[in-house]
């Protein structure tokens, strides 16, 4: 479901979703869409036991380069850098391709590359 930037509220932290480069969604088995302004908020929501894994149909992350384009967490490539400055400071961006990730990584310098679920376990 497309994010309505400046209108939708993060399910986790309750802030208004504002940065189109970051964000995540959980789609439940019943079809409900839970929106998050930062990958960190989605991870904390899950770790906090706010939703049972059996109730989750799919998890998506926003493509850093394409607002309102979502990537399943299982296929996304993640880049973490303090220079990314995501809304809740997970400072983690998702990419659809390795080429796009490497382009941003070259601009930022010191970065960490990860895949799901490892990225969900890092602070």
Phi and psi in degrees as GROMACS dihedral restraints (atoms count N, CA, C in turn):
[ dihedral_restraints ]
;  ai    aj    ak    al  type     phi  dphi    fc
    3     4     5     6     1   -59.5    20    10
    4     5     6     7     1   144.2    20    10
    6     7     8     9     1   -77.2    20    10
    7     8     9    10     1   141.7    20    10
    9    10    11    12     1  -106.0    20    10
   10    11    12    13     1    89.1    20    10
   12    13    14    15     1   -60.9    20    10
   13    14    15    16     1   135.4    20    10
   15    16    17    18     1    84.9    20    10
   16    17    18    19     1    -3.6    20    10
   18    19    20    21     1  -127.1    20    10
   19    20    21    22     1   -48.6    20    10
   21    22    23    24     1   -67.6    20    10
   22    23    24    25     1   145.2    20    10
   24    25    26    27     1  -104.2    20    10
   25    26    27    28     1   138.0    20    10
   27    28    29    30     1   -65.3    20    10
   28    29    30    31     1   128.8    20    10
   30    31    32    33     1   -61.7    20    10
   31    32    33    34     1   -31.9    20    10
   33    34    35    36     1   -81.7    20    10
   34    35    36    37     1   -63.2    20    10
   36    37    38    39     1   -97.6    20    10
   37    38    39    40     1    -9.3    20    10
   39    40    41    42     1    73.6    20    10
   40    41    42    43     1     6.7    20    10
   42    43    44    45     1   -74.9    20    10
   43    44    45    46     1   157.7    20    10
   45    46    47    48     1   -73.2    20    10
   46    47    48    49     1   134.0    20    10
   48    49    50    51     1   -72.3    20    10
   49    50    51    52     1   120.6    20    10
   51    52    53    54     1  -130.2    20    10
   52    53    54    55     1   -23.9    20    10
   54    55    56    57     1  -103.6    20    10
   55    56    57    58     1   112.3    20    10
   57    58    59    60     1   -69.2    20    10
   58    59    60    61     1    -8.4    20    10
   60    61    62    63     1   -82.9    20    10
   61    62    63    64     1   -16.2    20    10
   63    64    65    66     1  -126.9    20    10
   64    65    66    67     1   167.5    20    10
   66    67    68    69     1   133.6    20    10
   67    68    69    70     1   166.2    20    10
   69    70    71    72     1  -157.1    20    10
   70    71    72    73     1   160.4    20    10
   72    73    74    75     1  -140.8    20    10
   73    74    75    76     1   146.2    20    10
   75    76    77    78     1  -113.9    20    10
   76    77    78    79     1   130.8    20    10
   78    79    80    81     1  -107.0    20    10
   79    80    81    82     1   122.2    20    10
   81    82    83    84     1   -81.2    20    10
   82    83    84    85     1   165.7    20    10
   84    85    86    87     1   -61.2    20    10
   85    86    87    88     1   -24.5    20    10
   87    88    89    90     1   -87.5    20    10
   88    89    90    91     1    -0.6    20    10
   90    91    92    93     1    92.6    20    10
   91    92    93    94     1     2.8    20    10
   93    94    95    96     1   -74.9    20    10
   94    95    96    97     1   139.4    20    10
   96    97    98    99     1  -107.7    20    10
   97    98    99   100     1   121.1    20    10
   99   100   101   102     1  -103.0    20    10
  100   101   102   103     1   124.8    20    10
  102   103   104   105     1  -106.5    20    10
  103   104   105   106     1   144.0    20    10
  105   106   107   108     1  -133.8    20    10
  106   107   108   109     1   142.7    20    10
  108   109   110   111     1   -83.4    20    10
  109   110   111   112     1    -8.2    20    10
  111   112   113   114     1  -157.1    20    10
  112   113   114   115     1   144.2    20    10
  114   115   116   117     1   -55.8    20    10
  115   116   117   118     1   -36.4    20    10
  117   118   119   120     1   -59.8    20    10
  118   119   120   121     1   -37.8    20    10
  120   121   122   123     1   -65.9    20    10
  121   122   123   124     1   -41.7    20    10
  123   124   125   126     1   -63.7    20    10
  124   125   126   127     1   -44.2    20    10
  126   127   128   129     1   -60.8    20    10
  127   128   129   130     1   -44.7    20    10
  129   130   131   132     1   -64.8    20    10
  130   131   132   133     1   -38.2    20    10
  132   133   134   135     1   -60.4    20    10
  133   134   135   136     1   -44.3    20    10
  135   136   137   138     1   -69.4    20    10
  136   137   138   139     1   -49.3    20    10
  138   139   140   141     1   -61.4    20    10
  139   140   141   142     1   -31.3    20    10
  141   142   143   144     1   -75.5    20    10
  142   143   144   145     1    -1.4    20    10
  144   145   146   147     1    77.0    20    10
  145   146   147   148     1    20.7    20    10
  147   148   149   150     1   -75.9    20    10
  148   149   150   151     1   -13.3    20    10
  150   151   152   153     1  -148.7    20    10
  151   152   153   154     1   137.3    20    10
  153   154   155   156     1   -78.1    20    10
  154   155   156   157     1   139.5    20    10
  156   157   158   159     1   -56.7    20    10
  157   158   159   160     1   -32.0    20    10
  159   160   161   162     1   -68.4    20    10
  160   161   162   163     1   -17.4    20    10
  162   163   164   165     1   -89.8    20    10
  163   164   165   166     1    -7.7    20    10
  165   166   167   168     1   -91.6    20    10
  166   167   168   169     1   124.0    20    10
  168   169   170   171     1   -87.3    20    10
  169   170   171   172     1   -44.7    20    10
  171   172   173   174     1  -156.7    20    10
  172   173   174   175     1   151.1    20    10
  174   175   176   177     1  -120.6    20    10
  175   176   177   178     1   134.8    20    10
  177   178   179   180     1  -127.5    20    10
  178   179   180   181     1   154.6    20    10
  180   181   182   183     1  -126.5    20    10
  181   182   183   184     1   151.3    20    10
  183   184   185   186     1   -72.1    20    10
  184   185   186   187     1   137.6    20    10
  186   187   188   189     1   -73.5    20    10
  187   188   189   190     1   121.9    20    10
  189   190   191   192     1   -53.7    20    10
  190   191   192   193     1   -36.1    20    10
  192   193   194   195     1   -91.2    20    10
  193   194   195   196     1   -11.2    20    10
  195   196   197   198     1  -136.7    20    10
  196   197   198   199     1    95.7    20    10
  198   199   200   201     1   -53.4    20    10
  199   200   201   202     1   139.5    20    10
  201   202   203   204     1    61.3    20    10
  202   203   204   205     1    23.6    20    10
  204   205   206   207     1  -111.6    20    10
  205   206   207   208     1   125.6    20    10
  207   208   209   210     1  -109.7    20    10
  208   209   210   211     1   146.1    20    10
  210   211   212   213     1  -121.2    20    10
  211   212   213   214     1   132.3    20    10
  213   214   215   216     1   -59.4    20    10
  214   215   216   217     1   137.6    20    10
  216   217   218   219     1   -57.5    20    10
  217   218   219   220     1   -30.6    20    10
  219   220   221   222     1   -67.8    20    10
  220   221   222   223     1   -24.9    20    10
  222   223   224   225     1  -106.8    20    10
  223   224   225   226     1   -10.6    20    10
  225   226   227   228     1   -72.7    20    10
  226   227   228   229     1   151.3    20    10
  228   229   230   231     1  -107.9    20    10
  229   230   231   232     1   134.3    20    10
  231   232   233   234     1  -114.2    20    10
  232   233   234   235     1   142.4    20    10
  234   235   236   237     1  -126.1    20    10
  235   236   237   238     1   128.5    20    10
  237   238   239   240     1  -117.8    20    10
  238   239   240   241     1   129.0    20    10
  240   241   242   243     1  -156.7    20    10
  241   242   243   244     1   139.0    20    10
  243   244   245   246     1   -58.5    20    10
  244   245   246   247     1   -25.6    20    10
  246   247   248   249     1   -75.0    20    10
  247   248   249   250     1   -11.6    20    10
  249   250   251   252     1   -73.9    20    10
  250   251   252   253     1   -34.7    20    10
  252   253   254   255     1    51.0    20    10
  253   254   255   256     1    63.0    20    10
  255   256   257   258     1   -73.4    20    10
  256   257   258   259     1   163.9    20    10
  258   259   260   261     1   -52.3    20    10
  259   260   261   262     1   -43.8    20    10
  261   262   263   264     1  -108.8    20    10
  262   263   264   265     1    17.3    20    10
  264   265   266   267     1    64.9    20    10
  265   266   267   268     1    30.1    20    10
  267   268   269   270     1   -72.0    20    10
  268   269   270   271     1   -22.8    20    10
  270   271   272   273     1    51.2    20    10
  271   272   273   274     1    43.5    20    10
  273   274   275   276     1  -125.1    20    10
  274   275   276   277     1   127.7    20    10
  276   277   278   279     1  -117.5    20    10
  277   278   279   280     1   150.9    20    10
  279   280   281   282     1  -111.1    20    10
  280   281   282   283     1   143.9    20    10
  282   283   284   285     1  -134.2    20    10
  283   284   285   286     1   148.8    20    10
  285   286   287   288     1   -82.4    20    10
  286   287   288   289     1   -29.7    20    10
  288   289   290   291     1  -130.7    20    10
  289   290   291   292     1   155.2    20    10
  291   292   293   294     1   -65.7    20    10
  292   293   294   295     1   -36.2    20    10
  294   295   296   297     1   -59.6    20    10
  295   296   297   298     1   -45.0    20    10
  297   298   299   300     1   -66.5    20    10
  298   299   300   301     1   -40.9    20    10
  300   301   302   303     1   -60.5    20    10
  301   302   303   304     1   -47.2    20    10
  303   304   305   306     1   -64.5    20    10
  304   305   306   307     1   -33.5    20    10
  306   307   308   309     1   -61.9    20    10
  307   308   309   310     1   -45.7    20    10
  309   310   311   312     1   -70.9    20    10
  310   311   312   313     1   -39.8    20    10
  312   313   314   315     1   -59.3    20    10
  313   314   315   316     1   -40.6    20    10
  315   316   317   318     1   -62.0    20    10
  316   317   318   319     1   -35.3    20    10
  318   319   320   321     1   -72.4    20    10
  319   320   321   322     1   -32.8    20    10
  321   322   323   324     1   -88.6    20    10
  322   323   324   325     1   -30.5    20    10
  324   325   326   327     1    88.1    20    10
  325   326   327   328     1  -114.1    20    10
  327   328   329   330     1   -67.9    20    10
  328   329   330   331     1   115.1    20    10
  330   331   332   333     1  -146.8    20    10
  331   332   333   334     1   163.2    20    10
  333   334   335   336     1  -117.5    20    10
  334   335   336   337     1   132.0    20    10
  336   337   338   339     1  -105.7    20    10
  337   338   339   340     1   137.4    20    10
  339   340   341   342     1  -148.0    20    10
  340   341   342   343     1   167.4    20    10
  342   343   344   345     1  -125.5    20    10
  343   344   345   346     1   167.3    20    10
  345   346   347   348     1   -77.3    20    10
  346   347   348   349     1   138.9    20    10
  348   349   350   351     1   -94.5    20    10
  349   350   351   352     1     1.1    20    10
  351   352   353   354     1   -55.9    20    10
  352   353   354   355     1   -37.9    20    10
  354   355   356   357     1   -66.2    20    10
  355   356   357   358     1   -25.3    20    10
  357   358   359   360     1   -74.9    20    10
  358   359   360   361     1   -16.4    20    10
  360   361   362   363     1   -99.0    20    10
  361   362   363   364     1    -9.3    20    10
  363   364   365   366     1   -93.7    20    10
  364   365   366   367     1   148.7    20    10
